[in-house]
Amino acid sequence: MDGGKMLTQDQSIELLTELGAELASRGVRGAFFGDDGAVLSVAFNTRRLTTDVTAVFEPTNVISETARVVSRRRGRLSDAWVNDVVKGLFPETEPAQQVVLEVPGLSVCVPTPEYVLALKNHASRVDRNADDIKFLEDFLVPRAKNNIDVAIRGYPRTATSPKAPAALANALRSVEENEYVRFTAHWISEAGNVDDEPDLTGNDVVDAVVSAASALVGMRRNGNEPEWTTRPGRGLRSRLWHPGNPRMFAYSLVHAPASFAIRGVVIEKDSLASV
C-alpha cells in the first residue's frame, strides 16, 4: 500500500494485529485510544476508508518505532500510518471506554459511540465530520434516541473544541519542541473557528506558533488575521525560533509564510502542509 492510500477495515485490523505481534515479540503491550481514522472503522464495523491509524497510544516511542518496522516490512506503507496528532485534543474529562480490538501485544479502545458523536458534533469543522456524524446517528438508531441527546448535552461544553486555537496550544504544551511542526501542520489542515482567543500559555514559542497558525488560517479563509493574533505576547519580539537544521535557517526564513515570519517563527511553508 502506498503512503496515503486508503485502508479498509480488514486492512486496518491486519496491520494492527501485525503491530501487536511485533510489540509482543519485544515483550511490550501497547494500548491505543482514539475516535477517528482506522480506530473508528474497527470500532463500529464500518466500510469507512482511512489513510492512517490516528490515536493516543502508549508506550509512545516504542509503538512509533515498531510501526516504522512494520511499514518497512510492508515496503510501500507510509511511516506515518500510525500517528498521534490528536494528542492533547481530547477533552480533559475521562470518557467511558470500550475495547474494540484485543490481539497479542495490543489493545484498542474507543469512547462509546454516543460520546464520539457528541465529540464530532462539538468540533468546529462539523462539515469535515459530516459522514461520520451521519453514520453514527444511523448506528445509534436502534438505541434509545435520548441516549444520543444525553451524550451531546452531557459533553463538557467548557471543553476546548479540538479545532480551536486553544486546542493547538494544549497539544503543543504536551509534546516536545521537535514535534511542534507536525502537530501545527495537522491542526492547520483541520482548523475550525480561529476568532476565539486562547489564553497565553506562558511559553513564548507556543504562544507565537499558535498565533502564527491562526493568522495563517484566517488569511487563507477571508484575507484577515484574527485581531487577537496581533496583541502583545503573540509573537517573539527579541529572537527567532527555527526548529530545523541550522544550515536551513536562511532557506526557511525566505520561504516562511508572512504570518509566521513576522512573529519570529521560522518554518518554511512546505513543512506546514499536513501529511
HELIX and SHEET records of a PDB file:
HELIX    1   1 GLN A    9  SER A   25  1                                  17    
HELIX    2   2 GLY A   37  PHE A   44  1                                   8    
HELIX    3   3 THR A   60  ARG A   74  1                                  15    
HELIX    4   4 PRO A  113  HIS A  122  1                                  10    
HELIX    5   5 VAL A  126  ASN A  129  5                                   4    
HELIX    6   6 ALA A  130  PHE A  139  1                                  10    
HELIX    7   7 LYS A  145  GLY A  154  1                                  10    
HELIX    8   8 PRO A  165  ARG A  173  1                                   9    
HELIX    9   9 GLU A  177  GLU A  179  5                                   3    
HELIX   10  10 TYR A  180  GLU A  190  1                                  11    
HELIX   11  11 ASP A  204  ASN A  222  1                                  19    
HELIX   12  12 GLU A  227  THR A  230  5                                   4    
HELIX   13  13 PRO A  246  MET A  248  5                                   3    
HELIX   14  14 PHE A  249  HIS A  255  1                                   7    
HELIX   15  15 ALA A  258  ALA A  261  1                                   4    
HELIX   16  16 LYS A  269  LEU A  272  5                                   4    
SHEET    1   A 4 VAL A  56  GLU A  58  0                                        
SHEET    2   A 4 GLY A  30  PHE A  33 -1                                        
SHEET    3   A 4 LEU A 106  PRO A 111  1                                        
SHEET    4   A 4 GLN A  97  VAL A 103 -1                                        
SHEET    1   B 2 VAL A  53  THR A  54  0                                        
SHEET    2   B 2 VAL A  82  ASN A  83  1                                        
END                                                                             
